[in-house]
Amino acid sequence: MLYYSLDKETSKLVDGIVRTWFKDWTVIAIAHKLDSIVDFDKVAVLDKGRLIEYDAPEKLLARDSVFRELYETSSGSVSRSEVQVPVNGRGVSGKVDV
């Protein structure tokens, strides 16, 4: 998990605490850095308050999914100018100005 108001070292400390102290608990995390949640049991993807995907992260990454598109964009594995933007739960090809 990445906490934008925290430096990297503190963010790692908090992440470690969440993963150890709450190991057997249900944790609901809002993640902006998606590589911080790829080891979670399940991921829910919401769009405008509606659930559009829910599955194990590895399953969502293995298929054509909005989570995969977001993950690839956030990890820099695709060009931001060639992103498929999720619209109403469906990918729409096009160029994006960021």
Long-range contacts (C-beta under 8 A, 24 or more apart in sequence): 1-29, 1-31, 1-33, 1-36, 1-37, 2-31, 2-32, 2-33, 2-36, 4-32, 32-74, 33-74, 34-67, 34-70, 34-71, 34-74, 34-75, 35-71, 35-74, 35-75, 38-71, 43-67, 45-70, 47-86, 47-88, 47-89, 48-88, 50-89, 52-86, 52-89, 53-89, 64-91, 66-91
